[in-house]
Amino acid sequence: MKPIKITTEYITLQQLLKMEDFISSGGQAKYFLAENEAYINNEPDNRRGRKLYSGDVVKILNKEFVIE
């Protein structure tokens, strides 16, 4: 599980996708999430604007991230 350190209250799922090079621009997030499943705290979620807070666990394409 890879830790993702944030300096703000939260980041969005779209920001995480871009930070981890799943997408190269924010506009691709909608299409990426339409084709790939993302799980936040073991629940499926495809909202690119989903707010991720410290302690959230995100799983995308068999990779897990924890927001810190």
WOLIN-V692802 format. One record per residue. N is the residue number from 1. RES is the residue in one letter. SS is DSSP state (~ for helix, > for strand, _ for the rest). Layout:
n:N res:RES ss:SS
n:N res:RES ss:SS
//
This chain:
n:1 res:M ss:_
n:2 res:K ss:>
n:3 res:P ss:>
n:4 res:I ss:>
n:5 res:K ss:_
n:6 res:I ss:_
n:7 res:T ss:_
n:8 res:T ss:_
n:9 res:E ss:_
n:10 res:Y ss:>
n:11 res:I ss:>
n:12 res:T ss:>
n:13 res:L ss:~
n:14 res:Q ss:~
n:15 res:Q ss:~
n:16 res:L ss:~
n:17 res:L ss:~
n:18 res:K ss:~
n:19 res:M ss:~
n:20 res:E ss:_
n:21 res:D ss:_
n:22 res:F ss:_
n:23 res:I ss:_
n:24 res:S ss:_
n:25 res:S ss:_
n:26 res:G ss:~
n:27 res:G ss:~
n:28 res:Q ss:~
n:29 res:A ss:~
n:30 res:K ss:~
n:31 res:Y ss:~
n:32 res:F ss:~
n:33 res:L ss:~
n:34 res:A ss:~
n:35 res:E ss:~
n:36 res:N ss:_
n:37 res:E ss:_
n:38 res:A ss:>
n:39 res:Y ss:>
n:40 res:I ss:>
n:41 res:N ss:_
n:42 res:N ss:_
n:43 res:E ss:>
n:44 res:P ss:>
n:45 res:D ss:_
n:46 res:N ss:_
n:47 res:R ss:_
n:48 res:R ss:_
n:49 res:G ss:_
n:50 res:R ss:_
n:51 res:K ss:>
n:52 res:L ss:>
n:53 res:Y ss:>
n:54 res:S ss:_
n:55 res:G ss:_
n:56 res:D ss:_
n:57 res:V ss:>
n:58 res:V ss:>
n:59 res:K ss:>
n:60 res:I ss:>
n:61 res:L ss:_
n:62 res:N ss:_
n:63 res:K ss:>
n:64 res:E ss:>
n:65 res:F ss:>
n:66 res:V ss:>
n:67 res:I ss:>
n:68 res:E ss:_
//
